[in-house]
Amino acid sequence: MAAPVVNADECTACGACVDACPSGVLELGDVATVANPDECVECGACVEECPVSAITL
């Protein structure tokens, strides 16, 4: 696995991934972005929580 990748065309900026991330690597603006990819623990919580499947690892 690797750091999350957010598909900006699919992201609805709901914030579910930001809330689910135990490492705080995601930030929310117009869409979710990966602010600190080196701190990602590759747990997949953001992928599981995204209701539109806009995140992959």
Secondary structure, 3 states (H helix, E strand, C coil): CCCCEECCCCCCCCCHHHHHCCCCCEEECCCEEECCHHHCCCCCHHHHHCCCCCEEC
